[in-house]
Amino acid sequence: MTNKIPVGVLGGTGTVGQMYISRLENHPDFELSYIAASPSSAGKKYSDAVHGRWRIKEDIPSKAKNMIVSDANDIKSAVNNCSFVFSALEMGLIKQLEENYAKEGIIVVSNCSANRWTEDVPMLIPEINPGHIDIINNQRENHGFNKGFIVVKPNCSLQSYLTPIYALMKEGYDVSKIIVTTMQATSGAGYPGISSLDLIGNIIPNLSGEQEKAEKEPLKILGELKNKKIINYDKIKISAHCNRVPVIDGHTACVSLEFSSIPSKSINLEDIINIWENFRSVPQDLELYSAPKRPIIYTNESDRPQPVRDIYHENGMAVVVGGLEKENIFSYGIKFNGLSHNLIRGAAGGGILNAELLKAKGYLG
Ligand SMILES: NC(=O)c1ccc[n+]([C@@H]2O[C@H](COP(=O)([O-])OP(=O)(O)OC[C@H]3O[C@@H](n4cnc5c(N)ncnc54)[C@H](OP(=O)(O)O)[C@@H]3O)[C@@H](O)[C@H]2O)c1
């Protein structure tokens, strides 16, 4: 017998879903009990459903291999097999499907963008806005959910720079403008995603939808929960350029920040590095299983961080920053580079950390 909470993975055959299945093996609190995907995978043994497309470096966990994949549209079968799900689906109508899961009493911890702008759904980075989970009771009231509810993760590219920016804001740096250029890995587009012929030796700019997410989602995450509503933060303007690059895993961002009231000549770069290196938050205080001990790591090496060398720090959950300099264009500002693993911190690892926070705060029953 196990006291672990039974959990399902919707989209378990996909790029993000595989990472969930791999990282749930040996989790101290959650036990994989259900896998669902599209009707074309439903009814197959998991090892057959992912044959030829398993792309995690560890083998398929032995328990998952023999599990029979269900159809993610068949909510009743999930109800009988798990008490919450990680949603990693890529399909139309996800918003309605996730709501239907919640209506049926299943908690949904989602990676998908469909519910990110649903007013009463918290969009969580546990180091930044763990308090937003308090809106869950209002969400249940508003939608008539009994046991179920939905929480979401933001877009994967934000993870490589928003926590370092938040760490500075927490210490009084009044960030007023962000200009960010992302270089996003191929695995961020799922599998098979983009053809190698389109991407090898190439860059695809202006990623559809990504720039809008990068410019809007931080405002909700940095927002304040007030009178049962998340009020978006309105003191920052963001301009984003998002590019797909021929990197397998790991999203990099080049960031320039303007502060409204700290003159750059008085900006001390050593102070900023210390703020990043010493940053700790709720997941670290609660000692959540997936929480990185050092959420932000600064590298002094001038040619780092690099995806090939730096995405696995803290088991893939750290943001690695480097290249800190004063910004010449803005009157008061800095620039830096940030990197994080899009499938771990930016997807499955971040989703599992959200679930660990919910459990620690009593929301997983
Ligand atoms: N890749 C990343 O770095 C990343 C990061 C953060 C968030 N996300 C988000 O996470 C989600 C999954 O992304 P991904 O990259 O893992 O995509 P993916 O590799 O294309 O996987 C998609 C999954 O959805 C399932 N699916 C497709 N059509 C379906 C249908 N009609 N009914 C039920 N299931 C269906 C697929 O099942 P079959 O295998 O049976 O077709 C597969 O399991 C997306 O919403 C994406 O935006 C991705």
The ligand as an ORCA input file, in Angstrom:
! r2SCAN-3c Opt
* xyz 0 1
  N       7.462     21.842    -25.241
  C       7.661     22.774    -24.296
  O       8.820     23.183    -24.002
  C       6.490     23.355    -23.547
  C       6.768     24.150    -22.457
  C       5.714     24.693    -21.717
  C       4.416     24.419    -22.103
  N       4.154     23.665    -23.186
  C       2.741     23.363    -23.498
  O       2.513     21.997    -23.100
  C       1.551     21.381    -23.971
  C       2.175     20.122    -24.584
  O       3.281     20.499    -25.398
  P       4.245     19.417    -26.060
  O       5.413     20.199    -26.518
  O       4.454     18.276    -25.141
  O       3.350     18.928    -27.328
  P       3.462     17.546    -28.118
  O       4.808     16.955    -28.021
  O       2.924     17.841    -29.477
  O       2.419     16.567    -27.351
  C       1.034     16.785    -27.456
  C       0.227     15.785    -26.617
  O      -1.169     16.075    -26.791
  C      -1.852     14.867    -27.213
  N      -2.966     15.180    -28.126
  C      -2.878     15.719    -29.373
  N      -4.127     15.814    -29.907
  C      -4.995     15.343    -28.978
  C      -6.418     15.156    -28.947
  N      -7.172     15.479    -29.979
  N      -6.966     14.633    -27.831
  C      -6.202     14.281    -26.763
  N      -4.841     14.410    -26.746
  C      -4.252     14.950    -27.835
  C      -0.784     14.063    -27.933
  O      -1.180     12.694    -27.964
  P      -0.658     11.690    -29.131
  O       0.780     11.415    -28.824
  O      -1.538     10.501    -28.966
  O      -0.843     12.410    -30.431
  C       0.430     14.320    -27.036
  O       0.380     13.503    -25.895
  C       1.186     22.448    -25.020
  O      -0.026     23.064    -24.626
  C       2.355     23.419    -24.979
  O       1.980     24.724    -25.351
  C       5.159     23.092    -23.912
*
